[in-house]
Amino acid sequence: MLFCLCACLDEPTESSPDFLPMDDSVYPYANLPRVVIETENFAGIRDRETEIPSHLQIYGKDAPESEVYELTVRGRGNSSFKMPKYGMKLEFKDKVSLFGMPKNRDWALVANFGDKSHLRNYMATRLSEWLGMPYTPRCKFVEVYLNRNYVGLYLLMETVKVARERVNIPENDTTFLFEKENDKKIDEPFIRSSIGYAFHVKSPKNPSEESLELLRSHLADFEDVLLHFSTSDTGAIARWIDMDDFKPYYWVQEFSKNEDAIFARSIFMTWQKGSPIHFGPIWDFDISFGNESRELNRKFENWHIRSYRWFYYFFRDDAIRSQIREYWFEHRETFRALVDSVPLYRSIIEDAVKNEYRRWPIMSNTENWALKDPYEDYDEAIDVMVRWMKDRFDWIETTLKEEK
């Protein structure tokens, strides 16, 4: 179906268009919303910093289902931005509600190019919600057209930011939302902890040096406890973190063996003066559930994040180990339900996957660093992932029972 005369598909968009043209004759409607984006003068998305003035409209099966919004678009992602199909950061001129999600100006289009199932990020959000984490980024599968070209299946997600319907914390100089960063890409403003870890401070915005020093000093005191903890002092580390948040956060990361979760990057935390450190929300799971780039991480056996950096010290505290173990057995059926839900999640995107792999025929490709396994077809990609999830569940069950 063609929603514009053919001639106008080569013409630039008006400054205030009534609708954006879309041609779906090659990539037909796949039972998902279509997000149609046109940048000013069809400018390419060159980097993660340049905000390009754009328009966006949402299409249903037969016609537009939203007004034409004004926004800026830029690239997003770390290593994923270097992939042929990359993510995008959307910043609308005014707050908008997309697909029933609370109004906000900031959204992300996650490409999932390195995940041939396209389900891993989505599954992690389901698990996080089921386990009752205080905030889990909401998301919706969509197909995206950029500058009148089909670019594939995406996950439209809320970004992690302080807002009443997102990370709901006070906005002041003594309350923080911060993210563990990779040294290859450190966003300002940031602090470095006493043992060398870099943290990007997302809130407060434009913090004073006094405010940054408050967070830096607190983390230094915490790391001092980690480094000098005595195993006879049960509960000493647990008193510094909010265990109600950490337990589900840990198990989402551990069950999936999320590669970034080894205190590498995309580790979000909040802290308010006088309170414990809270972990979450979760973010970035395309390299997880058996899809990791490192061979060791791809095995369903072995503990994962508890062996690294801060988390290594956490698990020297018997209070943490005990609570983590109990939490698994209290919620084991939730993890099993995630495995059983894969066919349902697959059915949501089944038709869109056909369009995706017509546009990006990479099912057997292993040339990109994130594309480790070749598959004959989408069925095999799903089967391998589900088998890994079942084996991972069984390994955790058996290992925890033996530890009793």
Secondary structure, 3 states (H helix, E strand, C coil): CECCCHHHHHCCCCCCCCCCCCECCCCCCCCCCEEEEEEHHHCCCCCCCCCEEEEEEEECCCCECCCCEEEEEEEECCHHHHCCCCEEEEEEEEEECCCCCCCEEEEEEECCCCCCCCCHHHHHHHHHHHCCCCCCCCEEEEEEEECCEEEEEEEEEECCCECCCCECCCCCCCEEEEEECECCECCCCEEECCCCCEEEEEECCCCCHHHHHHHHHHHHHHHHHHHCCCCCCCCCCHHHECHHHHHHHHHHHHHHCCHHHCCCCCEEEEEECCCCEEECCCCCCCCCCCCCCCHHHHCCCCCCHHHCHHHHHHCCCHHHHHHHHHHHHHHHHHHHHHHHCHHHHHHHHHHHHHHHHHHCCCCCCCCCCCCCCCCCCHHHHHHHHHHHHHHHHHHHHHHHHHHC
